[in-house]
């Protein structure tokens, strides 16, 4: 089952890269929809995803803060 999920994820990413732009975001939503409706995997909460993305950016923001001062 893991390999089917990974294959679906990679297919959606490659098709999104092929078309680029807004299609990448739309196909990401399509991939999440397929995984949640057909495979029963619950998507993460948007707030949790947003917070984790900001936490990943924190070390990258330190050099910008030092340059601003």
Buried (B, 14 or more C-beta within 10 A) or exposed (E): EEEEBEEBBEEBBEBBEEEEEEBBEEBBEBBBEBBEEEEEEEEEEEEEEEEEEEEEEEEEEEEEEEEEE
